[in-house]
Amino acid sequence: MIYATGYVVIIEEPTVKYRKKIKRKYYTLEFLDEERTETSLKIKYAYTAFLPKSYECRFLDDYTGKVKPFLERQMSKRIVRLQVTHLNYVSEEAIQKMNEKRSKRRK
């Protein structure tokens, strides 16, 4: 899997209530900022995502173009701007260990 972090700006209707933190299996969004106008609401989040490996990508930097479509599919939201700040390879075992540590901290 590929570990990606960065910033994303999502556009919503002005009446929508947004969440400060959204945590799913393959991505996490943490609220940073909002910009309201009469016609829209732009919400800026910091994201962490785990993308599946792709046979099309030979190098790590090739995954930069895969992040936006992946997040749009997962969230089914309209992404206006996306910035990738970090990419790295990660194994399934490492993800399981991170999840185990998180669950121990919660108890």
C-alpha positions in Angstrom: 0.0 0.0 0.0 1.0 3.6 -0.4 0.8 6.1 2.5 -0.1 9.6 1.4 -0.5 12.8 3.4 -1.4 16.4 2.4 -4.2 18.9 2.3 -7.5 18.8 0.5 -10.2 21.5 -0.1 -13.8 20.2 -0.5 -16.7 22.3 -1.8 -20.1 21.8 -0.3 -23.5 23.5 -0.2 -23.5 26.4 2.3 -26.2 24.7 4.5 -24.2 21.5 5.0 -22.9 20.8 8.5 -19.3 19.4 8.4 -17.4 17.2 10.8 -14.1 18.2 12.5 -12.7 14.7 12.0 -13.6 12.0 9.5 -12.0 8.6 10.0 -12.6 5.7 7.7 -10.7 2.5 6.9 -8.5 3.9 4.2 -8.4 7.6 4.9 -8.6 10.2 7.7 -9.5 13.9 7.4 -8.8 16.5 10.1 -10.5 19.9 9.8 -8.2 22.9 9.3 -10.3 25.8 8.0 -13.5 26.9 6.3 -14.5 29.6 3.9 -18.2 30.5 3.6 -19.9 32.4 0.8 -23.5 32.8 -0.1 -23.3 30.0 -2.7 -20.8 27.6 -1.3 -18.7 26.3 1.6 -15.0 25.4 1.1 -13.6 23.2 3.8 -9.9 22.5 4.2 -8.7 19.3 5.7 -5.4 17.6 6.4 -5.6 14.0 5.1 -3.9 10.7 5.5 -4.7 8.0 3.0 -3.7 4.5 2.2 -3.8 3.8 -1.5 -3.6 0.4 -3.1 -0.5 -0.3 -5.2 -0.9 0.1 -9.0 0.8 -1.7 -11.8 0.9 1.6 -13.7 3.2 3.3 -11.2 6.8 2.4 -11.4 8.1 5.0 -9.0 6.7 6.5 -5.8 6.1 9.9 -7.3 3.8 8.3 -10.0 1.2 7.9 -7.2 0.7 11.7 -7.0 -1.9 11.6 -9.7 -3.7 8.7 -8.1 -4.5 10.4 -4.8 -7.3 12.8 -5.9 -9.3 10.1 -7.8 -8.9 7.8 -4.9 -10.2 10.3 -2.3 -13.1 11.4 -4.6 -14.2 7.8 -4.9 -13.9 7.2 -1.2 -15.7 10.4 -0.1 -18.0 11.0 -3.0 -17.4 14.7 -2.6 -16.2 17.4 -5.0 -12.5 18.1 -4.4 -11.4 21.6 -5.5 -7.8 21.5 -4.6 -5.4 18.8 -3.4 -1.8 19.0 -2.3 0.3 15.9 -1.7 3.0 16.5 0.9 4.3 13.0 1.6 4.3 9.6 -0.1 5.7 6.4 1.2 5.4 2.6 0.8 3.8 0.8 3.7 3.1 -2.9 4.2 -0.2 -4.4 5.3 1.4 -5.7 8.5 2.5 -2.2 9.4 -1.1 -0.9 9.0 -2.4 -3.7 11.3 0.2 -2.8 13.9 -0.7 0.8 13.8 -4.4 -0.1 14.2 -3.6 -2.4 17.2 -1.7 0.4 18.9 -4.6 2.8 18.4 -7.1 0.4 19.8 -4.9 -0.2 22.9 -4.7 3.6 23.5 -8.5 3.9 23.4 -9.0 1.3 26.2 
